[in-house]
Amino acid sequence: METTLSERFAILGHPVRLDVLRLLIRRHPDLLPAGEIAEVLGLKPNTLSAYLADLLRAGLITRTRSGTFLRYGADLVGISAMTGALWTDCCLGRPDLCPPTAIMEHPGDIPMTAPRHYRVLFICTGNSARSIFAESILRKIAGDRFAAFSAGTKPQSEMNPLAVKMLQSKGYEIESLRSKNVAEFQGPEAEPFDFVFTVCDRAANEACPPWPGQPISAHWGTPDPVKSQGTEAERMLAFQHAYGMLRNRITAFAALPLEALDRISLQHALDDIARNQEGSQ
């Protein structure tokens, strides 16, 4: 039986079900096992199971079998259909009631703006390795088009020594790099960003306030090399893998024809980069 619009909103009216959907949207295009969702949100497995069933019934999330696990993700088509139905049903398609920038029948009609420099922020938890790599890579390969920054939700007091060593060995300028808190880029006086990327799962799991200016965001989850163990040579391999994965993604991002893409097409392209780009050694 098809779920009505009012039933879908009733399902999302429960704060924890809404938290589940928010988490899956923040982690898109990742597909998460129920155990990870329960751990992040502090839920009992049987309670989460009921919430997932409700969201599936509403057509707001997907469920995919991967080996012996079921993995869940945000159903962007279903979410779009729900917001589109709200605009048609309740607002009667009137843009003065439901602004098209928030709820649109054809959201792809909004083009990407074309400033001289796109401002890009990379976020991870510690801002000691992965986001520092991303900031450095984008600045080096496309600094004429992008102003790159990085920050951490819980930044370390200093950058990881092995991350610094790797950047130095590859000829990167490191004198201006430092670990920073995301708070430095928030607040009423902060300059808006065009793109905000999370490069670690922990940072993507955290509920952050909306960024001013509605930047396009994406999650490019990258294994944490700081957690690697073994000899220094073995640990450096983990740093090389993270660096290679990010370099491939950022190279693909910098090659996109940004001025020719509308926001929806660009969002899809960024999600595809997350799915398709592999790390290199």
C-alpha positions in Angstrom: 0.0 0.0 0.0 1.3 3.4 -1.0 2.3 5.7 1.9 0.5 9.0 1.8 2.2 12.4 2.1 0.8 13.0 5.5 2.0 9.5 6.7 5.5 10.3 5.4 5.6 13.6 7.3 4.3 11.8 10.4 7.1 9.3 10.1 9.6 12.1 10.0 7.9 13.9 12.8 9.7 11.5 15.2 13.0 13.2 16.1 15.1 10.0 16.1 13.7 8.8 12.8 14.7 12.2 11.4 18.1 11.8 13.0 18.5 8.4 11.1 17.6 10.1 7.8 19.9 13.0 8.5 22.8 10.7 9.2 22.3 8.7 5.9 22.1 12.0 3.9 25.3 13.3 5.5 27.1 10.0 4.7 25.7 9.7 1.1 26.7 8.0 -1.1 28.0 5.6 1.6 25.7 2.7 2.5 25.8 1.9 6.2 25.1 -1.3 8.1 22.5 -1.1 10.9 25.2 -1.7 13.5 27.1 1.5 12.5 23.9 3.6 12.5 23.0 2.3 16.0 26.5 3.0 17.3 26.6 6.6 15.9 23.2 7.5 17.2 23.3 5.5 20.4 20.3 3.3 19.6 19.3 -0.2 20.6 19.3 -2.6 17.6 15.6 -3.5 18.0 14.6 0.2 18.2 16.6 1.1 15.2 15.1 -1.8 13.2 11.6 -0.4 13.7 12.8 3.1 12.7 14.4 1.7 9.5 11.3 -0.2 8.6 9.2 3.0 8.9 11.6 5.0 6.7 11.7 2.2 4.1 7.9 2.1 4.1 7.9 5.9 3.5 10.3 5.5 0.5 12.9 7.7 2.2 15.8 5.3 2.5 17.1 2.3 0.6 18.2 -1.2 1.7 20.9 -3.2 -0.2 22.3 -6.6 0.7 26.1 -6.7 0.6 27.4 -10.2 1.5 25.8 -11.1 4.8 25.0 -7.5 5.7 22.1 -5.2 4.9 23.2 -1.7 4.2 21.1 1.4 4.3 21.3 4.7 2.4 19.3 7.9 1.7 16.8 7.5 -1.1 17.3 10.8 -2.8 14.7 10.1 -5.4 12.1 9.4 -2.7 13.1 12.5 -0.7 12.8 14.6 -3.8 9.4 13.2 -4.6 8.2 14.0 -1.1 9.3 17.6 -1.2 8.0 18.0 -4.7 4.6 16.6 -3.6 4.6 19.1 -0.7 5.1 22.0 -3.2 2.3 20.7 -5.5 -0.1 19.6 -2.8 0.2 22.2 -0.1 1.7 25.2 -1.9 -0.2 24.7 -5.2 3.1 25.3 -7.0 3.2 28.9 -5.9 6.8 30.1 -5.5 5.7 32.9 -3.2 4.5 30.3 -0.7 7.3 27.7 -1.0 10.4 29.3 -2.5 11.8 27.3 -5.5 15.3 27.5 -4.0 14.1 25.4 -1.1 11.4 23.1 -2.6 11.5 22.8 -6.4 9.7 20.9 -9.1 12.9 21.2 -11.3 15.7 21.8 -8.8 18.4 21.4 -11.5 17.2 24.7 -13.1 19.5 26.6 -10.6 22.9 27.0 -12.3 26.2 26.9 -10.4 27.6 30.4 -10.0 31.0 31.2 -11.4 33.1 33.4 -9.1 36.8 34.1 -10.0 37.9 31.7 -7.2 35.7 28.9 -5.8 36.1 28.6 -2.0 36.5 25.0 -0.9 36.6 23.7 2.7 37.8 20.1 3.6 36.7 18.8 7.0 37.8 15.9 9.1 37.9 15.3 12.8 41.5 16.1 13.7 42.6 18.2 10.8 46.0 16.6 11.1 46.4 14.5 7.9 43.5 13.8 5.5 41.9 17.3 5.3 45.4 18.8 5.3 46.3 16.6 2.3 43.2 17.7 0.5 43.8 21.4 1.1 47.4 21.1 -0.1 46.6 19.0 -3.2 43.8 21.4 -4.4 46.0 24.4 -3.8 48.8 22.9 -5.8 47.0 21.5 -8.8 44.3 24.2 -9.3 45.2 27.2 -7.0 44.4 29.5 -9.9 40.7 28.5 -9.7 40.2 27.4 -6.1 40.9 28.9 -2.7 41.4 25.8 -0.5 41.0 25.5 3.3 40.8 22.7 5.8 39.5 22.4 9.4 38.6 19.9 12.1 35.6 19.4 14.3 37.9 18.4 17.1 41.3 19.5 15.7 44.7 18.2 17.1 47.1 20.7 18.5 49.4 20.1 15.6 49.6 18.3 12.3 50.6 14.6 12.2 54.4 14.4 11.7 54.2 11.6 9.1 51.6 13.7 7.1 54.0 16.6 7.2 56.9 14.4 6.1 55.0 13.0 3.2 54.0 16.5 2.0 57.5 17.7 2.2 58.8 14.7 0.3 56.4 15.5 -2.5 57.4 19.2 -2.7 54.4 20.8 -1.0 54.7 24.1 0.8 53.9 23.4 4.4 54.9 26.6 6.2 51.3 28.1 6.1 49.6 24.8 7.1 48.2 24.3 10.6 45.4 22.5 12.4 42.3 24.6 12.6 38.8 24.4 14.2 35.7 24.6 11.9 34.6 27.5 14.2 37.2 29.7 12.5 35.0 29.5 9.3 31.6 29.9 10.9 29.7 32.8 12.3 28.0 35.9 10.9 31.3 37.4 9.7 32.6 34.3 7.9 33.0 34.3 4.1 30.7 31.7 2.5 32.1 28.6 0.8 31.1 27.2 -2.6 32.0 23.6 -1.7 32.3 21.8 1.7 33.7 18.2 1.7 33.9 15.8 4.6 36.8 13.4 4.2 36.3 11.3 7.3 33.2 9.4 8.5 33.3 10.7 12.0 33.1 14.3 10.8 30.3 13.4 8.5 28.4 11.7 11.3 28.3 14.9 13.4 25.3 17.2 13.1 26.7 20.6 12.1 24.7 23.8 11.5 24.0 24.7 7.9 26.8 26.6 6.2 25.9 30.1 5.0 25.4 30.6 1.3 24.2 27.0 0.7 27.5 25.5 -0.5 27.4 22.2 -2.4 28.6 19.5 -0.1 29.8 15.9 -0.5 31.2 13.1 1.6 34.5 11.7 0.4 35.2 9.2 3.2 38.9 8.3 3.4 40.6 5.7 5.7 42.4 7.3 8.6 46.2 6.8 8.2 46.8 8.2 11.7 45.3 4.9 13.1 47.7 2.7 11.2 50.2 0.7 13.2 53.6 -1.0 12.5 56.9 0.3 11.5 57.3 3.8 10.1 57.5 2.4 6.6 54.3 0.5 7.1 52.5 3.5 8.5 53.8 5.7 5.6 52.1 3.3 3.2 48.8 4.1 4.9 49.5 7.8 4.5 50.4 7.2 0.8 47.1 5.4 0.3 45.0 8.2 1.8 47.0 10.8 -0.1 46.5 8.9 -3.4 42.8 8.5 -2.9 42.3 12.2 -2.2 44.6 13.2 -5.1 42.5 11.2 -7.5 39.3 12.6 -6.3 40.5 16.2 -6.2 42.0 15.9 -9.7 38.6 14.7 -11.0 36.9 17.5 -9.1 39.2 20.2 -10.6 38.5 18.8 -14.1 34.8 19.3 -13.9 33.3 22.0 -16.1 31.7 23.8 -13.1 30.3 26.8 -15.0 28.5 24.4 -17.4 26.8 22.3 -14.7 23.6 23.1 -12.7 23.7 22.3 -9.0 21.9 18.9 -9.3 24.3 17.7 -12.1 27.3 18.9 -10.1 26.1 17.2 -7.0 25.7 13.9 -8.9 29.2 14.4 -10.3 30.7 14.8 -6.8 28.9 11.8 -5.5 30.2 9.8 -8.5 33.7 10.8 -7.7 33.2 9.4 -4.2 32.0 6.1 -5.6 34.5 5.7 -8.4 37.9 7.2 -7.5 40.4 4.7 -6.1 43.6 5.4 -4.1 46.9 5.0 -5.8 50.3 4.0 -4.4 
